[in-house]
Amino acid sequence: RSFWVVNSVIFLSKGKPQIEFHINLFYSLLLIPGIYFAAQSELEYVAAVMAGSMLLILLIGQARAFRLIELKYRRFLKALKIPFLATAAFLLFDFGLETLFLKNASDGLRLTAYIAGSVFIYAAFVLYWDRKIFTHIKSFLGS
Protein backbone atom coordinates (compact mmCIF):
# COMPACT_ATOMS: atom_id res chain seq x y z
CA ARG A 1 0.00 0.00 0.00
CA SER A 2 2.87 2.41 0.68
CA PHE A 3 3.97 2.18 -2.96
CA TRP A 4 0.48 3.31 -3.94
CA VAL A 5 0.99 6.59 -2.06
CA VAL A 6 3.84 7.41 -4.46
CA ASN A 7 1.53 6.81 -7.42
CA SER A 8 -1.12 9.04 -5.86
CA VAL A 9 1.34 11.88 -5.39
CA ILE A 10 2.44 11.57 -9.02
CA PHE A 11 -1.12 11.64 -10.33
CA LEU A 12 -2.06 14.63 -8.18
CA SER A 13 1.12 16.59 -8.92
CA LYS A 14 0.63 16.06 -12.65
CA GLY A 15 -2.96 17.28 -12.42
CA LYS A 16 -4.44 13.86 -13.20
CA PRO A 17 -6.56 12.92 -10.16
CA GLN A 18 -9.06 11.20 -12.47
CA ILE A 19 -6.49 8.48 -13.16
CA GLU A 20 -6.29 7.67 -9.46
CA PHE A 21 -10.09 7.75 -9.22
CA HIS A 22 -10.49 5.31 -12.11
CA ILE A 23 -7.86 2.94 -10.75
CA ASN A 24 -9.45 2.99 -7.28
CA LEU A 25 -12.86 2.40 -8.84
CA PHE A 26 -11.47 -0.58 -10.76
CA TYR A 27 -9.90 -1.87 -7.53
CA SER A 28 -13.27 -1.67 -5.75
CA LEU A 29 -15.05 -3.40 -8.60
CA LEU A 30 -12.40 -6.12 -8.59
CA LEU A 31 -12.33 -6.52 -4.83
CA ILE A 32 -16.05 -6.70 -4.03
CA PRO A 33 -16.89 -9.88 -5.99
CA GLY A 34 -13.52 -11.38 -5.13
CA ILE A 35 -14.14 -11.01 -1.41
CA TYR A 36 -17.73 -12.20 -1.77
CA PHE A 37 -16.70 -15.48 -3.40
CA ALA A 38 -13.57 -15.95 -1.26
CA ALA A 39 -15.49 -15.31 1.98
CA GLN A 40 -17.56 -18.39 1.32
CA SER A 41 -14.38 -20.44 1.69
CA GLU A 42 -11.74 -19.49 4.25
CA LEU A 43 -10.17 -16.34 5.61
CA GLU A 44 -6.90 -17.14 3.83
CA TYR A 45 -8.69 -16.89 0.49
CA VAL A 46 -10.03 -13.44 1.38
CA ALA A 47 -6.53 -12.29 2.28
CA ALA A 48 -5.14 -13.76 -0.94
CA VAL A 49 -7.81 -12.03 -3.04
CA MET A 50 -7.11 -8.72 -1.32
CA ALA A 51 -3.34 -9.05 -1.72
CA GLY A 52 -3.61 -10.16 -5.35
CA SER A 53 -6.01 -7.34 -6.18
CA MET A 54 -3.75 -4.78 -4.54
CA LEU A 55 -0.71 -6.10 -6.41
CA LEU A 56 -2.55 -5.91 -9.73
CA ILE A 57 -3.74 -2.37 -9.03
CA LEU A 58 -0.29 -1.34 -7.87
CA LEU A 59 1.29 -2.57 -11.10
CA ILE A 60 -1.34 -0.87 -13.24
CA GLY A 61 -0.98 2.36 -11.23
CA GLN A 62 2.80 2.28 -11.40
CA ALA A 63 2.75 1.76 -15.14
CA ARG A 64 0.49 4.80 -15.55
CA ALA A 65 2.43 6.94 -13.06
CA PHE A 66 5.81 6.00 -14.53
CA ARG A 67 4.55 6.89 -18.00
CA LEU A 68 3.46 10.31 -16.71
CA ILE A 69 6.90 11.12 -15.30
CA GLU A 70 8.83 9.17 -17.95
CA LEU A 71 10.45 6.86 -15.42
CA LYS A 72 11.74 3.52 -16.67
CA TYR A 73 11.15 0.41 -14.55
CA ARG A 74 14.83 -0.47 -14.85
CA ARG A 75 15.83 2.77 -13.10
CA PHE A 76 13.16 2.29 -10.44
CA LEU A 77 14.24 -1.29 -9.71
CA LYS A 78 17.90 -0.26 -9.64
CA ALA A 79 17.07 2.26 -6.90
CA LEU A 80 15.33 -0.47 -4.89
CA LYS A 81 18.14 -3.01 -5.27
CA ILE A 82 19.96 -2.17 -2.03
CA PRO A 83 16.86 -2.09 0.23
CA PHE A 84 15.60 -5.37 -1.27
CA LEU A 85 18.98 -7.06 -0.82
CA ALA A 86 19.24 -5.73 2.74
CA THR A 87 15.76 -7.06 3.50
CA ALA A 88 16.67 -10.45 2.05
CA ALA A 89 19.84 -10.47 4.18
CA PHE A 90 18.00 -9.85 7.45
CA LEU A 91 15.29 -12.36 6.55
CA LEU A 92 17.98 -14.98 5.99
CA PHE A 93 19.59 -13.95 9.27
CA ASP A 94 16.27 -14.30 11.12
CA PHE A 95 15.60 -17.66 9.51
CA GLY A 96 19.07 -18.88 10.47
CA LEU A 97 18.66 -17.53 13.98
CA GLU A 98 15.35 -19.34 14.36
CA THR A 99 16.49 -22.67 12.98
CA LEU A 100 19.90 -22.78 14.67
CA PHE A 101 19.51 -21.05 18.04
CA LEU A 102 16.04 -19.93 19.02
CA LYS A 103 13.79 -22.93 18.48
CA ASN A 104 13.05 -23.34 22.18
CA ALA A 105 13.64 -19.76 23.35
CA SER A 106 10.94 -17.64 24.97
CA ASP A 107 8.88 -15.32 22.82
CA GLY A 108 10.46 -12.24 24.41
CA LEU A 109 13.99 -13.41 23.70
CA ARG A 110 13.10 -14.36 20.15
CA LEU A 111 11.46 -11.01 19.46
CA THR A 112 14.39 -9.09 20.95
CA ALA A 113 16.91 -11.12 18.93
CA TYR A 114 14.94 -10.71 15.71
CA ILE A 115 14.57 -6.96 16.09
CA ALA A 116 18.16 -6.30 17.19
CA GLY A 117 19.63 -8.61 14.59
CA SER A 118 17.44 -7.34 11.78
CA VAL A 119 18.17 -3.69 12.53
CA PHE A 120 21.91 -4.38 12.73
CA ILE A 121 22.02 -6.46 9.52
CA TYR A 122 19.85 -4.01 7.57
CA ALA A 123 21.81 -0.95 8.73
CA ALA A 124 25.18 -2.59 8.11
CA PHE A 125 24.14 -3.73 4.66
CA VAL A 126 22.79 -0.32 3.61
CA LEU A 127 25.76 1.55 5.08
CA TYR A 128 28.20 -0.80 3.32
CA TRP A 129 26.54 -0.46 -0.07
CA ASP A 130 25.59 3.21 0.15
CA ARG A 131 28.30 5.16 1.94
CA LYS A 132 26.69 8.45 0.90
CA ILE A 133 24.01 7.76 3.46
CA PHE A 134 26.48 8.83 6.18
CA THR A 135 26.38 12.33 4.69
CA HIS A 136 22.59 12.32 4.67
CA ILE A 137 22.41 11.09 8.27
CA LYS A 138 24.87 13.73 9.45
CA SER A 139 23.00 16.53 7.70
CA PHE A 140 19.70 15.22 9.08
CA LEU A 141 21.08 15.15 12.61
CA GLY A 142 22.61 18.60 12.20
CA SER A 143 26.22 17.54 12.77
N, C-alpha and C positions, 0 to 999 in steps of 0.2 A: 504494500500500500504506500510506503514512503516514496517509492519510485514514481507513483502516480502524481504525487504532489509536484514533482519537477515538471511533468507534462502539463499540469494545470497552470503552473506559473508561465510556461512557454506560451500556451494558448492565450492566456489573459494578456500577457505582455505584447503579443503580436496582434491583439485586437480581434481574436477569434474565439470568443467564449462559446459560440454555437457549436464548435467542434467538440468541446468538452461536454456540452449538453447532449449532443447526439451520441457520443460514446457512452455516457452514463445512462442514457435511455436504453441503448442497446444492451448494456450490462444488466439493467433491471429486467428487460424482456427476456434475457438469457437466463437470469438467475431464478426468477419466479417459477417457471415450470420445472427447472432443474431441481430446485429444492422440494417442490411439491412431490415429484416422483421419487426423489432420493429419500425423503422423509418417511416414505412408506416402507423403507428397508431398515437401515441402521444409521446411527449418528455419523459413523465414519464416511458413509456415502454422501451425506449432506456436506460434511467438511471437504470432501474431495471435489464435489460439484462447485462449492464456493471457491476453493483454491484454483481449480481449473478455469473457472469463469474469470477470475481476477487475472490470472496469467494471460489468458487470451486477450482480455481488454487492455492489459498493460502493454502487450506487444503491439496491438493495433494503435493504441495511443502514442507509444513511443515512435512508431513508424511515421505517424502524422506529425508529431512534434519535431522529430529530427528532420523531416522534410522542410518544415517551416523555417528552421534555423540552419538548414544545410549542414547538418552534422552527420558524419558517416558512422555506421555502427562499429567499424574497425577502430576508429579513434575513441569512441565511447568505451568499448571493451578494453582497449589498451589502458585507459585511465583507471579501470576497475581491476586490472590484473593484480596489483599489489594487495589491495584489501581482500580480494577473493583468495589469493594464495595464503595470506596471513590467517584468514578464517579457516582454511583447510588445515593449516599447520596446527592451530590450537584445537581443532576438532580431533585431529589425529593424536595430539597430546592427551586430550581428555579421554579418548578411547583407550589409549595405552595405559593411562593412569587407572582407569576403571578395571581393565582386564588384568593388569599386573599387580596392583597394590591395594585398591580400595574395594574389592568385592565385598568384604565383610565389615567395612568401616561404618561408623554411624552416619546418619544423614547430614548432620552438622559438619563433620569432618570432610565428608565428600564434597559438600557444597563449597566450603571454604577452599579446599584444594582446587576444585574446578575453577572457581572465580579467580583466585590468585594466580594459578598456572596459566589460565587463558589470557588474563590481562598481561602477564609478563611475556608470554610467547607472542601475542599479537603486537605489543609495543616494540619488542625487540625486533621482530620481523619487519615492521613498518620502518622503524628507525634505521635498520640495516640497509633496506632497499631504497629509502627516500631520505637521504641525509639533509635535504633542504628543509625538512620538517622541523629540525632544530631551530632554524631561523624563524620559522612561523610561530613556534612555541614561545621563543624568547620575546618576539614582538608582541604576542598576545599577552604574555605575563608582564610586559613592561620593563624587561631587563635590558 
